[in-house]
Amino acid sequence: MVVTRFAPSPTGYLHIGGLRTALYNYLWARKNKGKFLLRIEDTDLKRNSKEAMEAIKEAFDWTGLSYDEDVIYQSKRFDIYKSYIEKLLKEKKAYYCYMTKEELDKLREEQIKRKERPRYDGRYRDFEGEPPKGVSPVVRIKVPLGESIEFEDGVKGKISVKVDDVMDDFIIQRSDGTPTYNFVVAIDDALMGITDVIRGDDHLSNTPKQIVVYKALGFDIPKFYHVPMILNPQGKKLSKRDGAMDVMEYKRMGYLPEALLNFLVRLGWSYKDQEIFTLEEMLRLFDPHDINKSASAYNAQKLLWLNAHYIKNSPYERLIKELEFFGVFISDHDKREILIDSLKDRSKTLKEMADAAKKILNTPKEYDEKALKKFIKEETVDILKKFLLSLKEAKELHLPVDWEEFVKSFMQKEDLKLKQLAQPLRIALVGDTVSPSIYDVLSVVGKEGVIFRIEKLLNQITGGK
């Protein structure tokens, strides 16, 4: 059974690179009817943030990437790590190293002078004498000197490194008794039964060290897939300005989770020329062996295009519910579907949609000065006054088609063109000249609301005369 995991550190919020890694792990586990597990790597007790930890879970809930079993917290597993340290010490596969920081710094300086790679010289590897007093030792694992570590990476192909070139006897327990990253990761992956490790290629240099731990403890070695990083359009590391922000910030900006997941799955993976993928299609088609070997470029316009697609194709009930997050409550509005219809094809984000909805639903508090100058003339005031009189005498108007019939009849009677009436009406209704179809807006605002808004504008223009 395929078992994957996502293992963030709660020292900061979950960003989109992490979410993409989680998505790939989720898809591969679900496709193979396996397990997708969540592990919180919170051994850095000083830097852990409770808010960041909650934000990670919140991001999973929002995107729908459900994980199996209980969340595993490394901070609660120190006894487990300690028992494996003791096992390696007992089997002489690890040892106490009493080298002080000052001694290690001096050694490295000398090695740099000799133009050698700075490394621990193994002086305590087989030490049997009296240990120096007053030194709290670290524990180092014995690496297989003179050997090569080889593994097949599902993305990058065969990887082979000479141990002597890339590592020395690395520390697995610090002098304060806390275990180190590469040690606990290998222990946890083994005990959790992880079969496939899909992670960013910034972890590629850690893999040989973790394989050393696997072999020393007799654990099965999982399959590895190291995914290239997401870069900005200029080919540099993604910054917050480029899009490397808290995943939940995308919700606050008005993106739908399925649009974000669709965007992320394509940052490094593809299937023919297809761009739009439902989650069901991702599950059916995704294979980590097909992940690109080269880095992907973040494209903000592509994400907006995808989001607009998902907004356009979302059902009314979904959009009505989503808009509540942005302070738009229309579940009881009798023209809610007309409002949604008028906005969904024009909106790239839910926030943009919500802002446009608020303009229609709320009487303008002020009017755009440029619009007033351009479209409100003396003859315009007369047109609006005549329109107001006709409207007050009209029967009830409900649907956009009713309003269209009424407006066209009025224009024919007064010998007007639509732009002579529509732009002044828009200013009265929403405060400027930007809105969906004027008939949709009139329908949503309703007869009494339209009368009130026109009178408000006229009062401001004429001073109540």
Stockholm file with secondary structure:
# STOCKHOLM 1.0

chainA/1-465         MVVTRFAPSPTGYLHIGGLRTALYNYLWARKNKGKFLLRIEDTDLKRNSKEAMEAIKEAFDWTGLSYDEDVIYQSKRFDIYKSYIEKLLKEKKAYYCYMTKEELDKLREEQIKRKERPRYDGRYRDFEGEPPKGVSPVVRIKVPLGESIEFEDGVKGKISVKVDDVMDDFIIQRSDGTPTYNFVVAIDDALMGITDVIRGDDHLSNTPKQIVVYKALGFDIPKFYHVPMILNPQGKKLSKRDGAMDVMEYKRMGYLPEALLNFLVRLGWSYKDQEIFTLEEMLRLFDPHDINKSASAYNAQKLLWLNAHYIKNSPYERLIKELEFFGVFISDHDKREILIDSLKDRSKTLKEMADAAKKILNTPKEYDEKALKKFIKEETVDILKKFLLSLKEAKELHLPVDWEEFVKSFMQKEDLKLKQLAQPLRIALVGDTVSPSIYDVLSVVGKEGVIFRIEKLLNQITGGK
#=GR chainA/1-465 SS CCEEEECCCTTSCCBHHHHHHHHHHHHHHHHTTCEEEEEECCCCTTTCCHHHHHHHHHHHHHHTCCCCSCCEEGGGCHHHHHHHHHHHHHTTSEEEECCCHHHHHHHHHHHHHTTCCCCCCCTTTTCCSCCCTTCCCEEEECCCTTCEEEEEETTTEEEEEEHHHHCCSCEEECTTSCBCHHHHHHHHHHHTTCCEEEEEGGGGGGHHHHHHHHHHHTCCCCEEEEECCEECTTSSBCCTTTTCSBHHHHHHTTCCHHHHHHHHHTSSCCCTTCCCCCHHHHHHHCCGGGSCSSCEECCHHHHHHHHHHHHHTSCHHHHHHHHGGGTCCCTTCTTHHHHHHHHHTTCSSHHHHHHHHHHHHSCCSSCCHHHHHHHCCHHHHHHHHHHHHHHHHSCCCCSHHHHHHHHHHHHHHHTCCHHHHHHHHHHHHHSSSCCSCHHHHHHHHCHHHHHHHHHHHHHHHHTTC
#=GC SS_cons         CCEEEECCCTTSCCBHHHHHHHHHHHHHHHHTTCEEEEEECCCCTTTCCHHHHHHHHHHHHHHTCCCCSCCEEGGGCHHHHHHHHHHHHHTTSEEEECCCHHHHHHHHHHHHHTTCCCCCCCTTTTCCSCCCTTCCCEEEECCCTTCEEEEEETTTEEEEEEHHHHCCSCEEECTTSCBCHHHHHHHHHHHTTCCEEEEEGGGGGGHHHHHHHHHHHTCCCCEEEEECCEECTTSSBCCTTTTCSBHHHHHHTTCCHHHHHHHHHTSSCCCTTCCCCCHHHHHHHCCGGGSCSSCEECCHHHHHHHHHHHHHTSCHHHHHHHHGGGTCCCTTCTTHHHHHHHHHTTCSSHHHHHHHHHHHHSCCSSCCHHHHHHHCCHHHHHHHHHHHHHHHHSCCCCSHHHHHHHHHHHHHHHTCCHHHHHHHHHHHHHSSSCCSCHHHHHHHHCHHHHHHHHHHHHHHHHTTC
//
